[in-house]
Amino acid sequence: MKRPVEKKAEILFTKEGLEEVQAELKSLQQLRPSVVVELSRGREMGDLSENGLYRGAKMKLGQVDGRIRHLTRLLKAAKVIESKQSEIIQFGSVVTIITNDKEYTYQIVGGYESNPAKGTISHHSPLGQALMGKKKGDSAVVTTPTGEIHYTIHTIK
């Protein structure tokens, strides 16, 4: 009996988001040799049980290596979605919405590059899901624990 082929999990990115991950990985790979030298220097100082330089460098190397592994796995599963100019909100769209006389602008991105404080939201977030597929002038409703929030779509880029 044949085993079903497992579909590779894809992690969606905008082109810019993927480039940021690649740049961080490159930066960490360039940093790693200096952290290894620092660890070696700490090891040469003798007694490792009370050696703060050694313990600190060992912890830093573990963090750098862990982040490198994480970013490498992300890149293996990464899929870039090119946003197309459209009147419909889709992955990669930059959307300006209005609620309670306040205006907010967000880019719809994948979960790993979302950061509402920097103007990006995930297409899987409640607001992202409510906006997907809408047009300029449409309303989007997000249900929160305190009630519904109504948004009006002002612009789409």
Summary of the structure (lengths in Angstrom):
residues: 157
radius of gyration: 22.2
end to end distance: 49.8
largest distance: 69.4
contacts: 411
relative contact order: 0.15
helix: 43%
strand: 27%
